[in-house]
Structures are given as C-alpha cells and as structure tokens.
Amino acid sequence: MTDRWWAAVLVYPAPLYAGLLALDHFWTGELLFPIGFCLALGFGSLTGFGLVRRSIWVWGGRLGLVIVGLVPLAYGSFVAGDLLDLATGITLGAPFLWLEYAWRDNASPGARVLSLELTLLVGILALATISVPSTTGSAGGQFLQALETVLSNQVHGVAAVLGGTAPASMPLETTLDVTYVGLGGLAFAGVVLPWASPRTALDEPLPWSWLRRHPPTAPSRHISEELGLRPGQRQALATRTLPHPPEAMLSPGFGALLMAAVIVTGFLVLAVSAPSFALLVLVLGTVGAVVAVALVLSRRLAPLGGLSA
C-alpha cells in the first residue's frame, strides 16, 4: 500500500462525487451501467493502493478496460444495449484508472498535476452532461448523447468567441457545482501537500513531526578546537549553529502553503457569492502582493561577519 494513503483520501472525493451524480442521473435500472463504473473504480483502487502489483495484471487490466470504454466513442451509433451501458459506465469511472499517479511516490510532479487535471476535467464533463435535456434510450445511450452535445456546443462556442461573436452555448463555462469546486480544492491539496514534506535531493524523506516530542536543549556556544578553525570562525559558528537537529511542529513551508490555501478558498467563495466584487478584490490583492514582494526584495541581507577573520 502507498505510504500516502492520506493524500488518496483527499483526492478521491471529487471524481467520486461527479461520477455518482452522473450515474444517478442517467441510470434507468440497467445493471451493467453501474457495474462498468464499479469495475473502473474497483480496479483503479486495487492498483492504486498496491493490492494488485504485477505489471502484467495492472497494464493488462487497464488495457482491457480502456478498449471496452472506447467502444461508445468509436462506434456509439452502431452499438446499443448492454454493451453500450457497460462501456459508458467504464468511461464514467475512467479517472480512477490513472488517479493513483496523483499521489504515488515514484510519480513525477508533472505526472501528478496532469493526473489531477484530467480527473477534474472528466468530472466537469460528467457534471455538464447532467444539464442536457433527457432523451429516450438506455442509460449508456443517454449519457453518450449528452456527452456528444456538451462537446459539440463547447467547440462551437469556442469557435464563436474566436470569430468575435457571442457564443450560443458554453456548457463547460456555465457548469458550476460549488461542492465539486470544494472537493477539487481538497484534491489539489492532496497533490500539493506531499511536496511540503522535507526531502533530500535524492527524494528521501527527512524526519519531522506534527508535534514536539522532546523540548530542544539549550544551545551551546562551545566549538571544539580540534576542528582547526580560527577564533573568528568558531565565534561565528557558535552564534549560528545549534547542537541539536531542527525540530518544528510543521514541515518547512507548511505555514505559507496553509495561508495560500485559505486565501484561495476565500477568493473562490467570494467569486461564487459576489463575482463583481471579487474582481476588485483580485486586482487590489495582486497590486498589494507585488508591492509586498518588492519591499521584501529591497531589504539588505544581514552581513555574515566573522567568517573571514
């Protein structure tokens, strides 16, 4: 099992929420539609938490599910019935097949961000299909037609904007689910928080704890003469080096990350409740941040002193 299970707990709710909403909206009683969703969810969870480790089983299962899931996109007008329901259910649960890369230790930062972005995009598409008027047919057919309508309207809307005219419809722009936005923020935190954990250049974790277990000892100003340092160097090291490893309640940089998360969350709430006022706050906040950074960078660094004596 991955040692970042807590990150998985933060990442999972967003795609699960969007998938279950779409599943509940389009389901007409056929069993294969939710079964396909559960197959993608279950297999992705088994591989993500390390319960299935052999490469042949992992990639073989993924390939099989992807092939079945691509059926509605390639032959949607020729396939109907149970096979279409199973395929669209797998398509709806497809984000869980790559979601593990959002928190895996051996995944690169680019892979983690890309995994999260694709997951949130599929979730937005699933939520956008809910607003499309219902049609007749099975659950898989309705979902596929709604997805086609959303993509078609979005493409035509973008083309209209590029042509300088007002778009008739922009489904992905008008789709707003405050709960999904909040869960997306949790998913983003699940991807970013592991980077706040202190690590070496070889990506080996360094020890840190949430709480102090032992109070730090009083710093000693005695520097051994066996080091062969000059008096000025010993004095400088004695005033700047502590004889115990650094201990902190939080990992380095966690406070700044937490403050940034609070600011972003507050801005999202403001943007939903008062969009016009949020734009003014964004402009003033940007100007204030630029001025604050300029003031910090304009300060002189304190001289080291004593090391050259």
Buried (B, 14 or more C-beta within 10 A) or exposed (E): EBEBEEBBEBBBBBBBBBBBBBBEBBBBEBEBBBBBBBBBBEBBBBBBEEEBEEEEEBEEBBEEBBEBBBBBEEEBEEBEEBBBBBBBBBBBBBBBBBBBBBBBEEBEEEBBBBBBEBBBEBBBBBBBBBEBEEEEBBBBBBBBBBBBBBBEBBEBBBEBEEEEEEBEBBBBEEBEBEEBBBBBBBBBBBBBBBEBBBEEEEEEEEEBEEEEEEEEEEEEEEBEEEEEBEEEBBBBBBEEEEEEEEBBEBBEEBEEBBEEBEEEBEBBBBBEEEEEEBEEBEEEEEEEEEEEEEEEEEEEEEEEEBBEE
